[in-house]
Amino acid sequence: MSETLQHVEQMVDNTARADVTETFEEWRNLLSGLHTRIAERFELTRDPSTTDLQSYGDAESGPSGSLAAYSGPEIDWLVHSWIGNPRTGFVNLHLTAWLGPHIRVPHLGSALLLWPDGWFYVDAIPRGDLVGDGEYFDRYYAPNEASWLAFKEEHKDFTWFTSRTGFIRGSLSPTAYCYSFPPTRPNLDTVAELLTARVDQWLGWVDEAEPVPAPERAELAARDLAIRRNIAERDPANVMGERLFGAELTQRLVRALWGGDRELPRPGA
């Protein structure tokens, strides 16, 4: 299997532009459906700090986007968003759910990108030290090793994406999926099936989780927030937001990704 070592902006700049509206709409429906499945399991309230981000930009004449963040008794921060201009071949979609500190189940991270080729990421974001806590690894990561290795061997159309930023590489778990690919019908179906399966698995983990002892929850919540903020602020793809909307709005969008302007209390606060 080959490997991609370019920054996102390099992939965009080095690829001919094409209208990707059809695939964008398909992916937006996919993530909306997965968001609905999550909302059926959790009590969620939209944070008022993102209300006016429901729609920004002008889709009729240029780049636009949408960002909604939610919180609840069991969800610290859930983000459902997209940004880009499908008619010129760039769009980035996110659905990421960060759990509260009442359980230690990994967080759910997923993203889809068209540049205009395809790219996807899905991961179970660890809540602890996978090397120091062997039981945690065995519970949430060892069961996915066989399917993760099989994907690399069976799907030759998918190219592993290696970030040029070491911090981002360090944020991936050992069973993260992070690939670019030609957006053919079989490949799009593969991505949809994989994302759906990982969300189903994650929901099952939540239902089976044991509670975290109350004295340990504050430390876990602080760790979660630090990781979420660091990933959002250090993401090298933020440069694409600045290209489309300038630094000021991009900084606000990044804050919304980690909850920097949140108004709702964090779970258990």
C-alpha angles and dihedrals in degrees: 000000000000127000137227116218101171130112114248092251090053091053090050095046094047096050128077114251120252137169109261098174094122094054091041091056090047092052093044088055090047094054092041089055092049090047089054091052090052092046090054089059101041136046104242133184122188112242110239091224089075100042094102090047091067086102127007133164122023116284091190095060108019147328121353141161151178133226128184124175126192138189136186146156092294102022120071096188132349119185125196111178150138135193134183146060112283093191091064095042106258127105134142123199129189138191112173129160123196113195127220121254094259089094134024098224112138117262119251117245126181137158137172125201135187117193080165093284115065132265131174141183131190127166146157100238108219122240095202148006109314093194097044095042106052094173091058091050092048092050101047109017111027092064090060097048097091095049091044092054092043091055091056091050099042105038105063092166090069120085118205111240115221113191115226087220112085093206091059091047088052091053093064121095120227090260099045119133113220113159144145119215146163106273096236121151095258092048094048089051090050092053093047092050093048095048092047092050093049092050090049090050092048092051089051091053090052092052092050098043125120118226121262112240109260096241090058098051100082092055091047092049091051091050092049092052094047091051093046092049095046093050092048096046097041097046105125089208089072086088088073090059090052090051091053103036110008131249100290098056091038091055090052092049090050090051089051090054091061100027100254093150098033120148101187117083120254115254111277093010 
